[in-house]
């Protein structure tokens, strides 16, 4: 009797073999019973310096099979609890940021309307604005946790006739009332700026800003405490990979020295456990500037942390369908928090 033929998709193969969807999840647009969708947005026409982030989603997927599945610090195995799919990519339009925004918002809105949580792989940081539009449409004005070396709150980088770029999404989000300024925290700002007012804009709007110098003095537990004190209600997380020091993430569009280590970023993200997290994006991975793929590897691990955090939002609600996870729920001490879940 011949041995069974391995699945062509490669889910049962070693990381160097098979087809590299995110963590080898099925690639589908069928969201029936799906808890989490991984969405790629291969768009980099909003960059102001180095392009290349259009290749970010593909490279993050390529390295993701080395994520073996069990998260030791958070004590969860998300793929054993959540139904996760790779939804593929948004049909971006490189010459038109406005057309791409419409496509992102429409795609994200369709996923959210199905009751599915969205983890998005960018792409440059301009993509966060239409993602926030889609999430605010469902949840109302959001709390925002924003890891970045730049505030991305300029009115325009190329004149008032061009309001959209990777340097403007969060001022636009504030102006559109997609996010609540008093529940918005920026973490990791650093580096030279074009003027003294660049960081003052968000201060004046009531945003909590933790610069990298402040973060170094505070220490990780105090940073996490400040984040948790700031947010309230449905919370979106956006992470620009340039929050990490270029030693740990060289493949990015606008690197700034003096940032977080990869371990520090992992700890900060894990510190969000138990919050009402409704959506995530990780952006600005530019593979052409990283010959060793360490930037994409960090991004894939951070996306895995996002996925692990999502378990805590779903496990209590799904427990009646998955009684075998009762012991894990007891360990995590999770209770349902999301009134929109059906």
NUMAR-373970 format. One record per residue (C-alpha): x, z, y. Coordinates in Angstrom, 2 decimals. Layout:
<pts>
xx,zz,yy
X,Z,Y
...
</pts>
This chain:
<pts>
xx,zz,yy
0.00,0.00,0.00
1.46,-1.04,3.32
1.99,1.45,6.12
-0.47,1.40,9.03
0.37,-0.99,11.84
1.23,0.89,15.10
-1.23,0.38,17.90
-0.21,-2.62,20.00
-0.72,-0.55,23.14
2.17,1.70,22.08
0.60,5.11,22.67
2.16,6.36,19.44
5.61,4.90,20.14
8.78,6.20,21.78
9.06,6.05,25.61
11.22,2.92,25.50
8.59,0.93,23.56
5.05,-0.20,24.14
3.11,-1.00,27.30
3.73,1.35,30.21
0.43,2.34,31.70
0.50,5.80,33.28
1.31,8.18,30.41
0.12,5.43,28.06
-3.50,6.00,29.01
-5.97,3.21,28.29
-6.19,0.63,31.07
-9.87,0.18,31.85
-12.45,-0.07,34.59
-15.08,1.59,32.44
-15.53,5.09,33.88
-18.12,6.32,31.40
-17.17,9.91,30.59
-13.88,9.62,32.49
-12.61,12.75,34.25
-9.55,11.35,36.05
-8.52,7.83,37.04
-4.97,6.82,37.96
-5.10,4.13,40.65
-2.22,2.05,41.98
-2.08,0.69,45.52
0.91,-1.70,45.67
0.92,-2.11,49.43
3.86,-1.81,51.83
2.85,-3.87,54.86
2.35,-0.65,56.83
6.02,0.28,56.72
8.11,0.39,59.88
11.59,0.41,58.30
12.37,-0.33,54.65
9.72,-2.08,52.56
9.53,-2.08,48.76
6.83,0.49,48.07
4.57,-2.26,46.71
6.67,-1.83,43.56
6.10,1.93,43.48
3.01,2.11,41.23
4.59,-0.14,38.60
7.85,1.81,38.50
6.08,5.20,38.37
4.08,3.93,35.40
7.23,2.56,33.78
8.96,5.95,33.72
5.83,8.00,32.96
6.00,7.77,29.13
8.74,10.44,29.24
6.08,12.93,30.35
5.50,14.41,26.93
2.14,15.98,27.77
2.43,19.79,27.85
2.99,21.50,31.21
4.92,24.67,30.42
4.77,26.41,33.84
1.01,25.87,34.13
0.39,26.30,30.38
-1.91,23.29,30.09
-1.95,20.03,28.14
-4.10,17.88,30.43
-4.53,14.89,28.15
-5.99,17.15,25.47
-8.61,18.42,27.89
-9.35,15.61,30.32
-10.41,12.05,29.65
-7.84,10.13,31.74
-7.58,6.38,32.24
-5.30,4.06,34.16
-7.68,2.14,36.41
-5.09,-0.47,37.38
-4.39,-1.53,40.96
-6.36,-2.21,44.10
-6.43,-5.91,45.02
-4.35,-5.53,48.18
-3.88,-8.23,50.84
-0.25,-8.03,52.03
-0.79,-9.91,55.34
-3.82,-7.82,56.32
-3.84,-4.04,56.50
-7.51,-4.07,57.55
-8.58,-6.11,54.51
-6.48,-3.87,52.29
-8.10,-0.78,53.81
-11.54,-2.15,52.96
-10.45,-2.86,49.39
-8.93,0.63,48.96
-11.98,2.40,50.34
-14.38,0.34,48.22
-12.38,0.89,45.03
-11.90,4.61,45.65
-15.55,5.08,46.56
-16.67,3.43,43.32
-14.43,5.74,41.29
-15.64,8.86,43.10
-19.27,7.79,42.79
-18.80,7.82,39.01
-17.88,11.51,39.18
-14.23,10.80,38.47
-11.30,12.48,40.21
-8.74,10.10,41.68
-4.94,10.31,41.60
-3.44,7.44,43.59
0.06,5.99,43.34
1.33,4.18,46.47
2.30,2.20,48.26
3.22,3.29,51.77
1.55,6.20,53.56
-0.87,4.00,55.47
-3.04,3.93,52.31
-4.03,7.58,52.76
-6.47,6.76,55.57
-8.92,4.68,53.49
-8.53,7.16,50.63
-9.52,9.98,52.97
-12.46,7.90,54.20
-13.71,7.54,50.63
-13.25,11.22,49.80
-14.82,12.44,53.05
-17.80,10.20,52.36
-18.40,12.21,49.19
-17.23,15.72,50.12
-17.55,15.84,53.91
-14.64,16.77,56.20
-11.68,17.81,54.06
-8.92,20.34,54.06
-5.58,18.55,53.77
-2.24,19.60,52.29
0.39,17.14,53.53
3.99,17.19,52.25
6.19,14.91,54.35
9.31,14.68,56.49
7.27,12.91,59.21
3.96,13.90,60.82
2.47,10.38,60.61
0.30,11.20,63.60
1.46,8.63,66.14
-1.20,6.69,68.03
0.60,3.46,67.24
4.04,2.30,66.19
3.66,-1.27,67.44
1.33,-1.06,70.42
-2.36,-0.23,70.85
-3.47,-3.54,69.34
-2.00,-2.35,65.99
-3.46,1.11,65.30
-2.70,1.13,61.58
0.67,1.72,59.91
2.32,4.35,57.74
3.04,6.35,60.89
-0.59,6.68,62.06
-2.97,7.60,59.20
-3.48,11.26,59.97
-4.14,10.98,63.69
-6.74,8.37,62.77
-8.13,10.74,60.13
-8.37,13.53,62.71
-10.03,11.24,65.22
-12.52,10.06,62.61
-13.22,13.70,61.64
-12.30,13.03,58.02
-10.16,16.17,57.95
-10.57,19.56,59.61
-7.62,20.33,61.90
-7.88,24.08,61.33
-7.65,23.44,57.56
-4.80,20.91,57.73
-1.23,21.93,56.91
1.91,19.80,57.15
4.98,20.91,55.20
8.56,19.67,55.47
8.85,17.97,58.88
12.45,17.33,59.86
14.91,14.87,61.34
15.32,13.19,64.73
12.20,11.97,66.52
11.58,9.48,69.29
10.68,12.23,71.74
9.93,15.90,72.31
6.19,15.38,71.91
6.21,13.78,68.45
5.52,17.04,66.62
3.51,18.57,69.47
0.53,16.26,68.96
-0.63,18.02,65.82
0.17,21.48,67.20
-2.16,20.69,70.09
-4.92,19.74,67.62
-4.67,23.10,65.83
-2.85,21.83,62.73
-0.61,24.27,60.84
2.90,22.82,60.82
5.73,24.18,58.68
8.94,22.36,59.57
11.77,22.14,57.06
13.82,24.64,59.07
10.89,27.07,59.04
10.37,26.45,55.33
13.99,27.29,54.59
13.62,30.62,56.43
10.24,31.46,54.90
10.97,30.78,51.26
8.64,29.14,48.73
6.25,32.08,48.11
5.56,32.41,51.84
5.04,28.65,52.22
2.55,28.66,49.36
0.77,31.66,50.87
0.53,29.87,54.24
-0.93,26.76,52.59
-3.51,28.79,50.71
-4.48,30.69,53.86
-4.98,27.44,55.76
-7.15,25.35,53.45
-10.81,26.04,52.71
-13.28,24.14,50.58
-12.70,20.64,49.18
-8.98,19.91,49.56
-7.06,16.65,49.41
-3.32,16.56,48.70
-1.03,13.84,50.02
2.66,13.81,49.15
5.19,11.50,50.73
8.20,11.36,48.42
10.48,11.59,51.48
9.54,15.27,51.61
12.31,15.46,49.03
15.91,15.22,50.16
17.38,11.71,49.66
19.75,13.23,47.10
16.68,13.67,44.89
14.58,10.72,46.12
16.79,7.97,47.57
14.24,5.24,46.89
11.98,5.58,49.90
11.24,3.70,53.08
12.35,6.17,55.75
14.66,8.79,54.22
15.49,11.99,56.12
18.32,14.30,55.10
17.88,18.04,54.60
14.69,18.06,52.55
13.31,19.86,49.53
14.91,19.66,46.12
12.87,18.20,43.29
12.46,21.68,41.79
11.19,23.09,45.09
8.59,20.33,45.38
7.38,20.97,41.85
7.03,24.67,42.63
5.14,23.99,45.86
2.67,21.72,44.10
2.16,24.24,41.29
1.43,26.82,43.96
-1.82,24.95,44.72
-3.37,26.04,41.42
-6.87,27.41,41.74
-7.69,25.60,45.00
-10.65,23.26,45.14
-8.57,20.09,44.80
-10.66,16.92,44.94
-8.07,14.14,45.29
-4.39,13.33,45.40
-1.98,10.62,46.42
1.78,10.23,46.09
3.34,7.58,48.30
6.46,5.90,49.69
8.33,5.34,46.40
10.48,2.26,47.03
12.24,1.33,43.76
14.58,-1.33,45.22
16.55,1.47,46.94
17.06,3.53,43.77
19.14,2.01,40.98
18.68,5.06,38.71
14.86,5.46,39.02
15.18,9.15,39.91
12.69,8.74,42.77
10.04,7.25,40.49
10.78,9.90,37.87
10.16,12.65,40.43
6.96,10.93,41.56
5.72,10.61,37.97
6.39,14.31,37.37
4.55,15.23,40.57
1.59,13.08,39.51
1.65,14.95,36.18
1.50,18.22,38.13
-1.52,16.85,40.02
-3.13,16.02,36.68
-2.37,19.51,35.39
-3.90,21.11,38.48
-7.04,19.06,37.91
-7.52,20.81,34.56
-8.31,23.99,36.43
-11.10,22.25,38.33
-12.66,20.81,35.20
-12.06,23.18,32.32
-14.72,25.72,33.17
-17.34,23.02,33.70
-16.50,21.13,30.51
-16.18,24.20,28.32
-19.66,23.84,26.87
-18.64,20.39,25.61
-15.17,21.46,24.40
-15.51,24.89,22.80
-12.08,24.58,21.19
-10.61,25.16,24.67
-12.29,28.53,25.15
-9.03,30.34,24.48
-7.20,28.22,27.08
-9.94,28.88,29.62
-9.57,32.59,29.00
-5.83,32.35,29.55
-6.30,30.38,32.77
-9.22,32.55,33.88
-10.99,29.52,35.24
-14.57,29.48,36.49
-16.57,26.46,37.71
-16.06,25.78,41.40
-17.25,22.26,42.09
-20.98,22.14,42.79
-20.99,18.35,42.75
-20.04,18.16,39.08
-22.74,16.88,36.79
</pts>
